[in-house]
Amino acid sequence: MSTKLKKHYDTSYKKKEDPQHDPYAMRKAPKVPAICRKCLAIYADKRWHFDNAQASKLAASPRTQKLVCPACQKIKEDYPEGIVTLKWSHLKDYDAELRGLIANVEKRAVSVNPLDRVMKIVKRKKDLEVQTTKDRLAQRLGRALVRSYKGKAAYMWAHRDMMLRVTWEGPEEEVQSKAKPKVKQKAVRRTSQR
């Protein structure tokens, strides 16, 4: 006679403790529209956005609450949530293009969420390091680099998904320039006339 004891397994090991916990997130949302003192981002309707016309009006109003947005706090205290490292032997040759790509990806991200920003771009010995305020922006940069220049990107999340390190290694074969290839002209056969 055997009796089976039913074991109750807990799936708590699968649950993340609090992946959305951001130490710089606002604990209490202001009831009136607020504006960031540094970047003039506006907090209204439970979200951050940029609007130059509305920002000038809110900055002049005495009722508007003036504070520092989470992105400006992270930049001030040097707290990146994403680090993208670019490793490539042709890094010097394509430095301006890569910085332009980074600026374009940041511009698209800021139009959706002003808290997604590039904090700084640091030139190391042979590498280029981009620090971002959000891990999503670092992920977007990695995908954009692979899409534009090929190569390989490795994504490594830290404990509790609070930080992302992206390492992009560029292709080592000869990179084709974006200019159109020259078309060979047909040789014109000349005949002698007498």
C-alpha positions in Angstrom: 0.0 0.0 0.0 1.6 3.2 -1.1 0.2 6.6 -0.7 1.5 9.3 -2.9 2.0 12.6 -1.4 1.2 15.4 -3.9 4.0 17.9 -4.1 3.1 21.4 -4.7 5.7 23.1 -6.8 6.1 26.8 -6.6 7.0 28.7 -9.7 8.4 31.6 -7.8 11.8 31.0 -9.3 10.4 32.0 -12.7 9.0 35.3 -11.4 11.1 38.4 -11.6 11.2 40.3 -8.4 10.3 43.7 -10.0 11.7 44.1 -13.4 10.1 47.6 -13.9 11.6 48.9 -10.7 13.6 52.0 -11.6 15.4 53.7 -8.7 14.9 57.0 -10.6 11.2 56.6 -11.3 8.8 59.1 -9.8 7.2 57.7 -6.7 4.2 60.0 -6.8 2.9 61.6 -10.0 2.2 65.4 -9.8 -1.5 66.3 -10.2 -0.7 69.4 -12.3 1.5 69.3 -15.4 5.2 69.4 -14.5 8.2 70.4 -16.5 11.9 69.3 -16.3 14.2 72.2 -15.4 17.0 70.9 -17.6 15.6 69.4 -20.8 12.1 71.0 -20.7 10.3 67.6 -21.0 6.7 67.8 -20.0 5.0 65.4 -17.6 1.2 65.4 -18.2 -1.4 62.6 -18.5 0.9 60.1 -16.8 3.6 60.3 -19.5 6.6 62.4 -20.5 6.7 64.2 -23.9 8.4 67.1 -25.6 6.4 70.1 -26.9 8.3 73.3 -27.4 5.2 75.6 -27.6 3.6 74.1 -24.5 7.0 74.0 -22.6 7.5 77.8 -22.9 3.9 78.4 -21.6 4.4 76.0 -18.7 7.8 77.4 -17.8 6.3 80.9 -17.4 3.3 79.7 -15.3 3.8 79.9 -11.5 1.4 76.9 -11.0 3.6 74.5 -13.0 5.7 72.2 -10.9 9.3 72.3 -11.9 11.3 69.1 -11.3 14.1 67.1 -12.8 13.1 64.2 -15.1 14.5 60.7 -14.4 16.6 60.8 -17.6 18.3 64.0 -16.5 18.9 62.5 -13.0 20.6 59.5 -14.6 22.8 61.6 -16.8 23.8 63.8 -13.8 24.6 60.9 -11.6 26.2 58.8 -14.4 23.8 55.8 -14.0 23.5 54.0 -17.4 21.0 51.2 -17.8 22.4 50.3 -21.2 26.0 50.1 -22.5 26.8 49.4 -26.2 30.4 48.6 -27.0 31.4 48.8 -30.7 34.4 46.7 -31.7 35.5 46.9 -35.3 38.8 47.3 -37.1 37.2 49.9 -39.4 35.9 52.0 -36.5 38.1 55.0 -37.4 37.0 54.9 -41.1 33.2 54.9 -40.2 33.3 57.0 -37.0 31.1 59.8 -38.4 28.6 57.4 -40.0 28.3 55.4 -36.8 27.7 58.5 -34.7 25.1 59.6 -37.2 23.3 56.2 -36.9 23.4 56.5 -33.1 21.9 60.0 -33.3 19.2 58.9 -35.6 18.2 55.9 -33.5 18.2 58.2 -30.4 16.0 60.8 -32.2 13.4 58.1 -33.1 13.4 56.8 -29.5 13.1 60.2 -27.9 10.1 61.0 -30.1 8.3 58.0 -28.5 9.7 58.4 -25.0 11.9 61.4 -23.9 13.4 59.3 -21.2 15.3 57.1 -23.7 18.5 59.0 -24.3 22.1 58.5 -25.1 24.1 59.7 -22.0 27.5 59.8 -23.6 29.8 58.3 -26.2 33.2 57.4 -25.0 36.2 56.6 -27.2 38.2 53.8 -25.7 41.6 52.5 -27.1 40.1 50.5 -30.0 36.4 50.5 -29.1 33.6 53.0 -28.9 31.2 52.9 -25.9 27.7 54.3 -25.9 25.9 54.7 -22.6 22.1 55.0 -22.6 19.5 55.8 -19.9 17.3 52.9 -20.8 18.1 49.3 -21.7 15.6 49.4 -24.6 17.6 52.1 -26.4 20.8 50.0 -26.1 18.9 47.0 -27.6 17.6 49.2 -30.5 21.2 50.4 -31.1 22.5 46.9 -31.3 19.8 45.9 -33.8 20.4 49.0 -35.9 24.1 48.3 -36.1 23.5 44.7 -37.2 20.9 45.8 -39.8 23.1 48.6 -41.2 26.7 47.2 -41.1 26.1 43.4 -40.4 28.4 41.9 -37.9 27.3 40.2 -34.7 25.7 41.6 -31.5 25.6 39.9 -28.1 23.1 40.9 -25.5 23.9 40.3 -21.8 21.4 41.3 -19.2 22.5 41.9 -15.6 20.8 40.6 -12.5 17.0 41.4 -12.4 17.2 42.9 -16.0 18.2 46.3 -14.7 21.2 46.7 -17.0 22.0 45.6 -20.5 25.4 45.3 -22.1 25.5 45.0 -25.9 28.7 44.1 -27.6 28.7 44.6 -31.4 31.5 43.3 -33.5 31.7 44.6 -37.0 32.4 42.5 -40.1 36.0 41.9 -40.8 35.7 41.4 -44.5 36.1 44.4 -46.8 33.1 46.7 -46.4 31.4 47.9 -49.6 31.0 51.6 -49.8 27.5 53.0 -50.3 28.4 54.7 -53.5 27.1 53.3 -56.8 29.5 51.2 -58.7 30.9 52.7 -61.8 29.4 51.4 -65.0 31.9 50.3 -67.7 31.5 52.2 -70.9 31.3 50.2 -74.1 34.1 50.6 -76.4 33.1 52.4 -79.6 34.4 50.8 -82.7 35.9 53.3 -85.0 36.1 52.6 -88.7 38.4 54.5 -90.9 36.8 56.5 -93.6 38.7 57.2 -96.8 
